[in-house]
Amino acid sequence: MRLRLVFYIFFFAYSIIMLSGCCRKSCINKMLVYKDNFDNGLSSWQIEQMPGGTVKIKDGRLEIDDKAGCTVWFREKLTSPVIIEYDVEIIGNGGPNDRMSDLNCFWMAQDPQHPDDIFADSEKRGGSFGNYNSLRLYYVGYAANDNTTTRFRKYAGDGSKPLLPEHDLTGYSLSAGEKLHVKIVSDGSINQYWVNGEKIFDFNDNEPYTSGYFGFRTVKNHLMMDNFRVYSIDNN
């Protein structure tokens, strides 16, 4: 009888501890710090784009119609812990750039050559993908390489951007007219990338990037972006 009583007490205490831990992990407090519904122009964004493409506001959304490479940077520097969220519609109406590929992004980006001004070489980069290798950042290429691969990379800022086997995925693709909700969690060592509620990447970084810039990234694609949000996280 005593053993059974001790067991019940232990089980009850253990359950309380586990439930408390689960609550702390799932009940994250977040506070909205930036938002853009793309109703008031592009003043919050820095455009780097190869010739032939356009970035503009259309019907209250950000339209990226790109021919050869484009990054659209949010001008505010972000500091971890944050959550970044936005909605995307993939346009496929037979236009010249309506290619199903490359819903990509950068975050926590910094330029080691210009640590106080990531936009110092904005014109020089010009949207060409190879010109971003010198930056220090996190990158996801979702449904890239003609809709075949989805990859996460950490750019070191010296030109290296190793690809771990577990971050080289297949099975994700884009479809014309598809609407997606993207969420990025950057919380110290934790970096997560979610699409429509599915966690695609969960990277635990022993030497994390904890501040920098976010950018939409694509190449030869036609996207409509909306409901951009940045939240600060309170884990206490």
Secondary structure, DSSP 8 states (H G I E B T S, - for coil): -HHHHHHHHHHHHHHHHHHHHHHHHH--EEEEEEEE-S-S-STTEEEEE-TT-EEEEETTEEEEE-SS-EEEEESS-EESSEEEEEEEEE--SS-TT--S--EEEEEEEE-TTSTT-TTTTHHHHTT-GGGGTTSEEEEEEEEHHHHTEEEEEEEESSS-----GGGEE-S----TT-EEEEEEEEETTEEEEEETTEEEEEEE-SS---EEEEEEEESS-EEEEEEEEEEEEE--
